[in-house]
C-alpha cells in the first residue's frame, strides 16, 4: 500500500538518474499516482530544465557517471530559488544523508530494488512537495498581509494629513475671528478655543510624519506643541521663557490627544495668569515615569501661585475641559504651591 498523501493535484517530477531501468520503474510508479516524470541522466540537463521552470519537485540520485548528486545540488542554488529536492542514495551511511540535507535537500530515501522503495520515494516526493507548497502559500499570504498593511498605513497617514490640515484651517479661522472681536473676554475665549483645536491638530500632524501611525511619541509631540503655544502666546504680548524636559514614551493616539489638550490648557493658563501682565517669567514642562507603570507630566511656574481651589480665573471653561479630559484619561490632576509659583501634575497609567 502506498505511503503517499492525498494531493489535490498531480506533480511534475524531475528524476535525475543514470540507471535507465530503475528510471523506467520510477516513472511507472509515479504515473500510477497521477504524476508526470521528466527523466535526465546528467547534472547539466537537470540544471537546464530547472532553470527553464515548470518542475514541481526533484528526485536526485547520489551516484551518477560524471558527478555526485551533491555536486548537482550545489549547482542548483539555495532553497527557495529552485524546487524542493528528495535525495536518493544506495548508501546506508547516515553521514551522506546528513550531508545532503545540509547541502539543501528537503528529504532523502535509501534506494534498493524492493517495491517498498518506490512507495517510500513517492511518499517522500509528495510530502516534500506539500510542505513546500504550504510554505510558499504562507509566504505569499504574509506578503499580501504586508502589502495590505502598507496600503492601510499609507491611507491612514493621508487621513491624518487631511485632518491636521482641516483642523489647522479651522484654528486659523477662529484666530481671525478673535482678531475682529473687541470684547476682551470674547477674544480670550476664541483664542483658548483656537489653542485647543491646534493641540488636536498637532497629534494628527505628528501621526502623518511618524513611522508608527498607531502611537505617538508623547515627549516629541508635547515638545512641539508647547513650542507652538509659546510662539503663539508670546506674540500676544506675554514675555515667558518655556523650558521642556520630556521623556520619550509611546502612547496610543486617543491618549495623546487627551494629554495634548490638558497640557495645552495648563501651559496657556500659566502664560496668562501665573505672572503679572507686564512681568516676565519661566514656565517648565517635564515628565518622568513612576512606579506601577505610570507617567507623570508637570507644568510649573514661579508666579503668584494657586492651589487649585477657589474660583478659576478667566471663563472657567479651561478647568471644565481639564476635568473632562482627566476622566477620559483616568488621570489624577494635583495642584501644589511652590512658594513662589504653582505646580500642576497629571498622573496616569501608560498601558
N, C-alpha and C positions, 0 to 999 in steps of 0.2 A: 504494500500500500504506500503511495507516495507520501512524503513528509511535507510537501509544499503547502502554502496558504492559498486561500481562495482570492486570487487577484481579480479585480473588476475589468482588467484589460490585459491583452496579450503584450508581451515584451519582446524587444528585438535584442538578441544576444550576439555579441561579437565573441567567437570562440577562437582563441589563439592556441593551436595545437598542430604539431607536425606528424602525429600518428593518424594517418588518414582513416584507418579502420575504426579507431576509437572516436574520431571526429564524426564519422557517419552515424555511429550508435548514439552519440550525444544529440545529434541533430534529430534523429527519430524520436528519442525520448522527449525532447523539448517540443517537438511537433505534436505529440500526443497530449501535451498540456496546453496546446494552442499557441505556442511561442515560435517566433521566427529566428533562424540562426544564420549568421554570416560567418563563414569559416575562412581563416587565413593561417598561413604557416610561418610567417616571419614577422619580426618586430616592425620592420619598415612598413609593411602592408597594414599592420594593426594601427600604428600611429597615424598613417594617412587616412584610414577610414574613420578613426576617432575625430580627427580634425575636420573631416567633411560633415560630421554630425549625423543625427538620426539613430545612434546607438543608445539603448537604454542601460545596458549593463555588459560587463566584460568577464568572460571566463578565461583566465590567463594561466597557461601551463608553465611550470618552472623550467623543465629541461627541453630546450629546443636545439636545433642543429648548430646555429651560429652564436647564440647568446642565451642567457637565462631570462626567466620571467622578471627577475628583479631589475635587470638592465632595462627591459621594456617599460616596466612600471615607473622607473625613474624618468624615462623619456616622455612619458605621457603627462607629466606635470602633477601638481598637488590636487588633493580632494577639492571638489567644488569647481575645478576647471575642466573636469572630464567625468564620464560616467563612473559609477561605483565598480569595484573590481573584486571578484572572487578568485583567490589564488588556488591553483590546483597543483599538488605535488605528490609524487610517489614516495617521498621520503617520510619516514616515521619520526624523524628528528624534530622535536618541538622547536628547536632553535631556529630552524628555517622558517617555520610558520610565524614565529615571533618577529623575525627579520622582515618578512613580507608585510606584516601588519604595521611595523614601524615605517616601512618604505611607502605605505599608502594604501595597502589592500584593505578592503572592508570585511572580508571573511576569508576562510580557507577551507579546503576539502582535501582529504587524503585519497589519492587515486588508486583504484585497483580495478579488477575486471568483473566484480560481482554486480548483481542487479542493484544492491543497496547503494553502490557508489552513484549510480545515475539518479536515484531518488534523493540522496543527500546533496548532490550537486544542484539539482533543480530546486530543492528546498532552500539551499543557501543563496542561489540566484534570486529567487522570488522574495525571500526575506530581506536580503540586502537592498534589492530594488525598492521594496515597500518602505524600508527605513529611510532610504534616500528620498523617495517621493514625499513622505511625510515631513522630513526635514526641509525639503525645498518648498513645500507648501507653507510651512511655518515661517520660513524666511520671507516668502512673498507676502504673507499676511502681516508680518511685522513691518515690512516696507510700506505696505498700504496704510497701516496704522500710523506710521511715522509721517507719511505724506499727508494723511487726513489731519493729523495733529498740527503739522506745519501750516496747512491751509487755515485751520481754525485759529491758530495763533496770529497769523497774518490778518485775518478778518477782525479778530478781537483788537489787535493793535490799531487797525483802521477805525474801528468803532470808538476806541478811547481817544484817538486823534480828533475825530469829529466832535465827540462830546466835549473835549477840552476846548476846541475852537468855539463851539456854540456857547459854552459857559463863559469863555473869555469875552465873547461878543455881548452877552447879557450883562456881565460885570462892567464892561465899558459903557453900555447904555445907562446903567444905574449911576455910574460915576458922572456921566454927562448930565444926567437929570439932577444929581446932587449939586452940580456947579451952578444950576439955574435957580435953586431954591434959596430964598432969602431968610427963611426961618432957620436959625442955627440948630434947633432941636431936630427939625425935619431933615436938615442936611446931614447931621451926625448919624441919624437913623439910616439914611440911604448909604452913607459911607460904610457903616458897620455891615449892612446887607451886602454891599459890594465886596467887602473883605471876606465874608462867609462864602460867597459864590466863588471867589478866587481860590479859597482854600480847597474846595471840592474840585475845581478845575485843575489845581496843581496835582492832585492824585492821578487824574486821568492823563495829564501831560507826562507825569513820571512813568506811568504804565506803558505808554506807547514808545517811550525812549529806552525802556528796560528790556533786558533779555528774558526776564521772568515776569510773564504777564499776569500770573496768579497772585503774586505777592509784591509788597512794596518794602524797600529798604527805608524804614521809618526814620533812621538817622539822616540819610541823604535828603529824603523828602522834606522833613521838618527844617533842616538847614536852609534848603532852597525857599521854603515857604516863609520862614522868619526873615530871610534876606529880602524877599519881595515886599513883605509887610513893612519892614524897616524903611525901605526906599520910598514906599507909598506914603507912610505916615510922616516921615521926615520932610517930605515935600509939602506937607500941610503946616509946617512951622515948628514941629516938636524937635528938640535937639536931644537925641538919645543915642547912646552907644549900645548896640546889641551884640552880645557875645554868646556863642553856642559851643557846647561840648556834649555832643550827642553820639551815643554808641550805635553801631550798625546792627540792627535787628530786623529780620524779615517778618512782616505781618500780613495777614490777609487783607484784601482790598477794602472790605467793609470796615474793618477796624482802623485802617489807615485813614479813611475818610472821616470817621468819627473823631479820631485823635487829632487830625489836622484842624478840624473846626474848633475843638476845645483849646488847643494850643494857640490858634489864631485869636480866639476870644481873649485869652489871658494876656498875650503879648499886646493886643490892641488896648486892653484895659490899663496895662502898665504904662503904655505910651501916653494915654490920655489923662489918667488920674493919679499916677504914683507921685508925680512931681508937679510943682507949680508951673503954670504956663510958660513963664519966662526962665525957668531953671533947666539946666542940663542934668543928665543922669544916665545911669547904666542899667541895662536890663540883661539878665543872664538866663539862658535856657540850657538845661543839662539833663542828662539821663543816666541811669545805671540799672543793672539787674539786681533784684533782691532774691533772697532765699524763697524757695517754693515756686520758682518759675514765674516770678512777677517782674514787671518792668515799672520803674518809677521815672516820671518826667516832671521836672520842676521848672517853674518860671518865677524869678525873684528879682527884686529891685531894692534900692536903698532910699526909697521915698518916704512918704508920710506914714505909711503903714496902715493895714486893715486886717482884721482877724476873721473876716467873712461874715460877721454878724451885723445886724442893723441894716438900715435901708441902703440899697445899692446906689451908686452914683450913675447918672445917665438915665436911660429909659427903663432899665431893669430887664430888658429882653435878653441881654447877654447872659445874665445869671440863669434865666429860664432855659436858654439854649445849653448852657453848661450842665445843668441838672438833667435835661433830657438826653444829652449825649452820654453823660456818665451812666445813666440807666442802660442805654443801648450797649455800652462797652462793659457793663457790670464792673465799673471802676469806682474807686473811692477818691474823693477830692478833699484835700485838707489844706487849711489856711494856717499860717504861722507868722507872727510878727517877729521881725529880725532885730529891731531896735538899732538902727533905723531900717525901715523897709518891710516888705511883705514877701513871703514865700508861699506859692501855691503849688501843691504836688498832686499829680494824678498817678494812682497805682492800680494796676490791673494785671490779670493773668495773660501771659503771652499766648499760650496754647489755645 
